[in-house]
Amino acid sequence: MNDFKDSKTALVADVDCTAAGKPLCDSNGVKGFPTIKYGDPNNLEAYEGGRDYDSLKEFADENLGPSCSPGNLDLCDDEKKAKIAEYTAMGVEALDEKVTALEKQISDAESTFEKELKKLQNTYQDLQKQKEDTVAEAKGQGLGMMKSVRAHLQAGGDAEEKDEL
């Protein structure tokens, strides 16, 4: 943070997601800690790179700062300028409806994932118990002793004990 404290174009900050920063973290999809986000404040992306100082500094030097946006059209290529113009022409109400619908699509996908994951976890637990019960039953039928006797017989011993002279 100290390396960028005087920057007029890049902000590096920390947020306490357990206190006053909780609403900000919730609105940006922070679910675990530590989480690093970067990019446009209205559309933050998850940082997946190294966590050591050198990796973070290199990433920040290369990626933080002004980027293509409605406020920085000069940084946009023609394709992005056309998209921004298209979205601008839609107006606030239409954009709000579209954003809400897409956010609901994401929320629904996350909800389905969580529900199906719970089913998988229950199935896993059931299968684990079945396996443990099967193993216990097999061992309960004398498997260990059978293996010991088999090894003895294969080594040339016979089933009857012999007295040594």
C-alpha positions in Angstrom: 0.0 0.0 0.0 2.9 2.3 0.8 4.3 1.9 -2.8 1.0 3.3 -4.2 -0.1 5.8 -1.5 0.7 8.9 -3.6 -0.7 7.4 -6.9 -3.4 9.5 -8.6 -4.5 6.6 -10.8 -4.1 3.4 -8.6 -5.5 2.6 -5.2 -4.2 -0.3 -3.1 -6.1 -0.7 0.1 -7.3 -3.3 2.6 -10.8 -3.8 3.9 -11.8 -5.5 7.1 -14.7 -7.8 5.9 -15.6 -8.6 9.5 -16.4 -5.1 10.5 -17.4 -1.9 8.7 -16.2 -3.2 5.4 -18.6 -6.2 5.4 -21.1 -4.6 3.0 -18.4 -3.8 0.5 -17.0 -7.3 0.7 -20.5 -8.9 0.3 -21.2 -6.7 -2.7 -18.0 -7.9 -4.3 -18.3 -11.6 -3.7 -15.7 -11.9 -1.0 -16.3 -15.3 0.6 -12.9 -16.2 2.1 -9.9 -14.4 3.5 -7.5 -13.2 2.4 -9.1 -12.2 -1.0 -7.4 -9.8 -3.4 -9.5 -8.0 -6.0 -8.4 -5.5 -8.7 -9.8 -3.5 -11.5 -12.7 -1.1 -12.0 -14.3 -0.5 -8.7 -17.7 -1.3 -10.3 -16.4 -4.6 -11.7 -13.7 -6.0 -9.5 -11.9 -9.2 -10.6 -10.3 -11.9 -8.5 -6.5 -11.8 -8.3 -5.1 -15.4 -8.6 -1.4 -14.7 -8.7 1.4 -15.1 -6.2 1.1 -13.6 -2.7 4.7 -12.6 -2.1 5.7 -9.0 -2.3 7.6 -9.3 -5.6 4.6 -11.0 -7.3 2.1 -8.5 -6.0 4.3 -5.5 -6.9 4.9 -6.7 -10.4 1.2 -7.3 -10.9 0.3 -3.9 -9.5 2.9 -2.1 -11.7 1.5 -3.8 -14.8 -2.2 -3.8 -14.1 -3.2 -1.0 -11.8 -4.1 2.3 -13.1 -6.6 3.7 -15.7 -8.2 1.2 -18.0 -10.8 1.2 -20.7 -14.1 2.6 -19.2 -16.7 5.1 -20.0 -14.6 7.7 -18.3 -11.4 6.7 -20.1 -12.5 6.0 -23.7 -9.1 7.0 -25.1 -7.8 3.7 -23.5 -10.4 1.6 -25.3 -10.0 -0.2 -28.6 -12.8 0.2 -31.3 -14.6 -2.9 -30.2 -14.9 -1.8 -26.5 -15.8 1.8 -27.6 -18.7 0.3 -29.6 -19.9 -1.8 -26.6 -19.7 1.2 -24.3 -21.7 3.3 -26.9 -24.3 0.4 -27.2 -24.7 0.2 -23.4 -24.9 4.0 -23.1 -27.7 4.1 -25.6 -29.7 1.6 -23.6 -30.2 4.1 -20.8 -30.1 3.6 -17.0 -33.4 1.7 -16.7 -32.7 -0.9 -19.4 -29.1 -1.3 -18.1 -30.4 -1.8 -14.6 -32.8 -4.5 -15.8 -30.1 -6.3 -17.7 -27.6 -6.1 -14.8 -30.2 -7.3 -12.4 -31.1 -10.3 -14.7 -27.5 -11.2 -15.2 -26.7 -11.0 -11.5 -29.8 -13.2 -10.8 -28.4 -15.7 -13.4 -25.1 -15.8 -11.5 -26.9 -16.0 -8.1 -29.1 -18.9 -9.4 -26.0 -20.7 -10.7 -24.3 -20.4 -7.3 -27.4 -21.5 -5.5 -27.8 -24.6 -7.8 -24.1 -25.4 -7.2 -24.4 -25.2 -3.5 -27.6 -27.4 -3.5 -26.0 -30.0 -5.8 -22.7 -29.9 -3.8 -24.7 -30.7 -0.6 -26.3 -33.7 -2.4 -22.8 -34.9 -3.5 -21.5 -34.5 0.0 -24.4 -36.6 1.4 -23.8 -39.2 -1.4 -20.1 -39.3 -0.5 -20.9 -39.8 3.2 -23.3 -42.6 2.4 -20.8 -44.3 0.1 -18.0 -43.9 2.7 -20.2 -45.6 5.3 -21.2 -48.4 3.0 -17.5 -49.0 2.2 -16.5 -49.0 5.9 -19.4 -51.4 6.8 -18.4 -53.7 3.9 -14.7 -53.7 5.0 -15.7 -54.3 8.7 -17.9 -57.2 7.7 -15.2 -58.8 5.5 -12.7 -58.5 8.3 -15.2 -59.8 10.8 -15.4 -63.1 8.8 -11.8 -63.9 9.7 -10.0 -62.3 6.7 -6.9 -61.5 8.7 -6.5 -65.0 10.0 -7.3 -66.5 6.6 -4.5 -64.4 5.0 -2.1 -65.5 7.7 -2.9 -69.2 7.2 -2.7 -68.7 3.4 0.8 -67.2 3.7 1.9 -70.0 6.0 0.7 -72.6 3.6 2.3 -70.9 0.6 5.6 -70.8 2.5 5.6 -74.5 2.7 4.0 -75.1 6.1 1.1 -77.4 6.5 -2.1 -77.0 8.4 -1.1 -79.4 11.2 1.5 -78.4 13.8 4.6 -80.7 14.0 6.6 -81.4 17.0 10.2 -80.7 16.6 12.8 -83.2 17.9 
